[in-house]
Amino acid sequence: MRTLYFVFLISLLSGSAAAQDLRDFCAQRPGKATPPCILDAGHAQVEVGLADAVFLRGAGVREDTYSLGATELRVGVTPRLEFEAGWSPLIVDTVRGGERRTGLGDATLGLLGALTDPDGKGLAVAAQGFVTLPTATHGLGAGGWTGGVRLPVALPLGPDDALGVTPEVDVLRNAAGGGTHLAWIGVGGVSHAIGPATLGAELWGEVEDEPAGTIRRASADLTAAFAVGKDLQLDAGVNRGLNHATPRSEIYAGISRRF
């Protein structure tokens, strides 16, 4: 199944958007902030995390998690609405001195709708709702149905600079099972374009109301993206945890293609 998936993925990435007057290319990766841009109706975009490595250190635990080929498909439904679907086909989790798990990740479905003119040049605001389907194997997912809402906001600061903010509220599974709880998330960042390259810096934070005790996480993140033509983008990023509850570091690289 994974072989067929990757063959299908390669065929999608080899396509291109039809030659016409489309909106500026806008991917939801890299970074944790979600841009409010909407795909043109009748077009689609594939965004792939080629490799993502997360390193957790703390309380005598050394855990490494690798995700390969995590993919999101975005489809423009109307000029103001797009459908999104994502899935992680391969996750490898290794605990030093402990077990090694390899399996599938969860799938997600969502909708992103523009609250301001998606063709406007100033402040842009959108609303996004999503649900996570428990498709993961070997305990590599959320452990059940989850979901959330985001309010992506973007503000141009000049011809080459922009500010992005994304507040979010999620419903997560309790670690001990048997219920759910809320998590409050916020991320803000700035970006600067230099020719075909865009560099960014973000601060991310999360407060999780776990019944066993509140969990606070935070990270400082750097991103880089490079446009190849009008329909293809390469990206990479590195995240650094700011407290013991957050993974110490994360590095990743990916590609996005419009067609």
Secondary structure per residue as TSV (DSSP state, phi and psi in degrees):
chain	resnum	aa	ss	phi	psi
A	1	M	-	360.0	-41.4
A	2	R	H	-64.5	-37.2
A	3	T	H	-61.7	-45.4
A	4	L	H	-63.0	-37.1
A	5	Y	H	-61.9	-47.1
A	6	F	H	-70.3	-33.3
A	7	V	H	-63.4	-43.3
A	8	F	H	-62.5	-40.5
A	9	L	H	-63.8	-44.8
A	10	I	H	-61.5	-39.7
A	11	S	H	-64.7	-35.8
A	12	L	H	-68.5	-44.7
A	13	L	H	-66.0	-22.6
A	14	S	T	-81.2	-9.4
A	15	G	-	-80.2	179.0
A	16	S	-	-150.7	160.9
A	17	A	-	-72.6	147.3
A	18	A	-	-63.4	145.9
A	19	A	S	-71.8	103.6
A	20	Q	S	-162.7	177.6
A	21	D	-	-80.3	93.1
A	22	L	-	-102.5	162.5
A	23	R	-	-63.0	160.9
A	24	D	-	-57.4	142.7
A	25	F	-	-59.4	134.9
A	26	C	-	-149.8	111.6
A	27	A	-	-101.7	154.5
A	28	Q	S	-84.3	-6.9
A	29	R	-	-116.1	155.7
A	30	P	S	-85.9	179.7
A	31	G	S	94.9	169.7
A	32	K	S	-97.3	-21.1
A	33	A	S	-71.4	143.7
A	34	T	-	-101.9	121.8
A	35	P	-	-73.1	150.0
A	36	P	-	-85.8	6.8
A	37	C	-	-67.4	148.2
A	38	I	-	-119.0	135.9
A	39	L	-	-67.3	149.1
A	40	D	-	-61.3	141.0
A	41	A	T	-58.4	135.3
A	42	G	T	87.2	0.4
A	43	H	-	-115.3	161.0
A	44	A	E	-134.0	162.6
A	45	Q	E	-145.2	134.6
A	46	V	E	-109.6	128.6
A	47	E	E	-123.7	119.7
A	48	V	E	-120.4	127.9
A	49	G	E	-85.0	97.9
A	50	L	E	-59.2	-43.6
A	51	A	E	-154.1	138.0
A	52	D	E	-141.2	122.7
A	53	A	E	-121.8	126.6
A	54	V	E	-118.2	131.1
A	55	F	E	-120.0	114.6
A	56	L	E	-104.9	127.1
A	57	R	E	-133.1	132.9
A	58	G	E	159.3	145.3
A	59	A	T	53.4	38.2
A	60	G	T	77.3	6.9
A	61	V	E	-103.9	134.2
A	62	R	E	-126.5	103.6
A	63	E	E	-123.4	129.5
A	64	D	E	-117.0	130.2
A	65	T	E	-124.3	128.0
A	66	Y	E	-119.9	133.2
A	67	S	E	-121.0	129.4
A	68	L	E	-122.3	127.8
A	69	G	E	78.1	16.6
A	70	A	E	-59.2	124.7
A	71	T	E	-126.9	139.0
A	72	E	E	-122.4	131.5
A	73	L	E	-107.3	124.8
A	74	R	E	-114.6	135.1
A	75	V	E	-131.3	124.8
A	76	G	E	-74.1	120.3
A	77	V	E	-95.8	-48.2
A	78	T	E	-135.3	174.6
A	79	P	T	-60.3	-16.8
A	80	R	T	-120.7	6.1
A	81	L	E	-142.5	138.4
A	82	E	E	-134.1	150.3
A	83	F	E	-101.4	144.7
A	84	E	E	-134.4	141.1
A	85	A	E	-142.4	135.9
A	86	G	E	-136.5	156.6
A	87	W	E	-159.9	145.4
A	88	S	-	-110.5	108.6
A	89	P	S	-80.1	-15.6
A	90	L	E	-152.5	119.9
A	91	I	E	-128.5	134.3
A	92	V	E	-122.9	121.5
A	93	D	E	-120.5	125.6
A	94	T	E	-128.0	126.4
A	95	V	E	-105.7	122.2
A	96	R	T	-59.7	125.1
A	97	G	T	78.8	5.7
A	98	G	S	-131.7	-147.2
A	99	E	-	-84.6	161.1
A	100	R	E	-123.0	124.7
A	101	R	E	-117.7	137.2
A	102	T	E	-132.8	129.0
A	103	G	E	-174.2	-163.6
A	104	L	-	-88.6	158.8
A	105	G	-	-103.1	178.5
A	106	D	-	-72.4	160.3
A	107	A	E	-108.7	154.0
A	108	T	E	-130.5	147.9
A	109	L	E	-130.2	141.0
A	110	G	E	-159.2	168.9
A	111	L	E	-130.4	140.0
A	112	L	E	-125.4	122.1
A	113	G	E	-124.8	139.0
A	114	A	E	-77.4	134.2
A	115	L	S	-100.3	-15.7
A	116	T	S	-120.9	174.8
A	117	D	-	-62.0	115.6
A	118	P	T	-67.7	-11.8
A	119	D	T	-104.2	6.0
A	120	G	-	-73.9	166.0
A	121	K	S	-108.6	-5.3
A	122	G	S	-103.6	-137.7
A	123	L	-	-58.4	132.2
A	124	A	E	-123.8	133.2
A	125	V	E	-135.0	139.4
A	126	A	E	-139.1	168.9
A	127	A	E	-127.0	137.1
A	128	Q	E	-131.9	130.7
A	129	G	E	-121.5	143.1
A	130	F	E	-149.4	158.0
A	131	V	E	-134.6	142.4
A	132	T	E	-104.0	126.1
A	133	L	E	-93.1	134.1
A	134	P	-	-78.1	71.4
A	135	T	-	-96.1	-3.2
A	136	A	-	-69.2	153.1
A	137	T	S	-115.3	159.9
A	138	H	T	57.3	33.1
A	139	G	T	68.3	25.7
A	140	L	-	-95.2	7.0
A	141	G	S	-118.4	-159.9
A	142	A	-	-76.4	-14.8
A	143	G	S	88.6	9.7
A	144	G	S	160.4	-176.0
A	145	W	-	-67.8	133.8
A	146	T	E	-137.3	175.5
A	147	G	E	-172.8	-179.4
A	148	G	E	-178.7	176.4
A	149	V	E	-134.0	145.1
A	150	R	E	-128.5	156.5
A	151	L	-	-127.6	80.2
A	152	P	-	-66.1	135.3
A	153	V	E	-134.7	136.0
A	154	A	E	-135.4	140.4
A	155	L	E	-136.8	118.0
A	156	P	E	-64.5	137.4
A	157	L	-	-108.9	0.8
A	158	G	S	161.8	-176.9
A	159	P	S	-63.8	-26.2
A	160	D	S	-122.7	3.0
A	161	D	E	-126.1	151.0
A	162	A	E	-152.4	154.1
A	163	L	E	-114.4	134.5
A	164	G	E	-128.4	137.5
A	165	V	E	-136.6	136.7
A	166	T	E	-138.4	97.0
A	167	P	E	-77.6	149.5
A	168	E	E	-151.9	144.7
A	169	V	E	-128.0	126.8
A	170	D	E	-118.5	153.6
A	171	V	E	-108.2	115.1
A	172	L	E	-114.2	161.9
A	173	R	E	-80.4	142.6
A	174	N	-	-65.8	141.3
A	175	A	T	-60.2	-33.7
A	176	A	T	-86.8	-1.1
A	177	G	S	82.4	171.4
A	178	G	S	81.1	21.0
A	179	G	-	164.1	-174.6
A	180	T	E	-133.5	167.3
A	181	H	E	-149.7	169.5
A	182	L	E	-95.1	152.1
A	183	A	E	-132.0	134.2
A	184	W	E	-109.4	124.2
A	185	I	E	-128.1	143.2
A	186	G	E	-145.3	140.2
A	187	V	E	-142.5	138.3
A	188	G	E	-139.6	145.2
A	189	G	E	-159.9	168.1
A	190	V	E	-125.2	153.5
A	191	S	E	-136.1	153.8
A	192	H	E	-139.2	126.5
A	193	A	E	-93.7	135.3
A	194	I	E	-129.6	93.5
A	195	G	T	62.6	-130.1
A	196	P	T	-78.4	-6.0
A	197	A	E	-99.7	146.4
A	198	T	E	-131.1	124.1
A	199	L	E	-107.2	143.0
A	200	G	E	-141.2	158.1
A	201	A	E	-138.2	134.9
A	202	E	E	-134.4	154.3
A	203	L	E	-119.5	131.3
A	204	W	E	-125.8	140.8
A	205	G	E	-144.4	151.4
A	206	E	E	-144.1	136.0
A	207	V	E	-120.0	114.7
A	208	E	E	-108.0	118.9
A	209	D	-	-84.1	56.6
A	210	E	-	-63.1	133.0
A	211	P	T	-54.5	-32.0
A	212	A	T	-75.0	-10.6
A	213	G	-	149.1	144.3
A	214	T	-	-65.0	135.6
A	215	I	E	-115.0	129.4
A	216	R	E	-116.9	131.1
A	217	R	E	-129.6	152.2
A	218	A	E	-157.9	149.9
A	219	S	E	-150.1	155.1
A	220	A	E	-111.7	127.8
A	221	D	E	-127.1	142.0
A	222	L	E	-120.8	139.4
A	223	T	E	-132.6	157.0
A	224	A	E	-146.4	137.3
A	225	A	E	-135.4	147.7
A	226	F	E	-134.6	120.2
A	227	A	E	-82.8	133.8
A	228	V	E	-117.5	96.4
A	229	G	T	75.0	-157.9
A	230	K	T	-95.8	-9.9
A	231	D	T	-128.4	8.8
A	232	L	E	-137.8	138.4
A	233	Q	E	-138.7	136.9
A	234	L	E	-106.3	147.0
A	235	D	E	-148.4	163.3
A	236	A	E	-156.5	159.9
A	237	G	E	-162.0	162.3
A	238	V	E	-140.2	133.2
A	239	N	E	-116.8	140.2
A	240	R	E	-122.6	119.9
A	241	G	E	-66.3	142.4
A	242	L	S	-107.0	-2.3
A	243	N	S	-149.0	175.6
A	244	H	T	-71.5	-21.3
A	245	A	T	-79.9	-11.7
A	246	T	S	-101.7	139.9
A	247	P	-	-48.9	140.2
A	248	R	S	-59.8	-41.5
A	249	S	E	-156.3	159.8
A	250	E	E	-147.1	134.9
A	251	I	E	-130.1	146.2
A	252	Y	E	-157.3	163.6
A	253	A	E	-148.2	149.6
A	254	G	E	-158.3	-177.0
A	255	I	E	-146.1	146.3
A	256	S	E	-133.1	140.8
A	257	R	E	-139.9	127.5
A	258	R	E	-98.1	142.3
A	259	F	-	-149.5	360.0
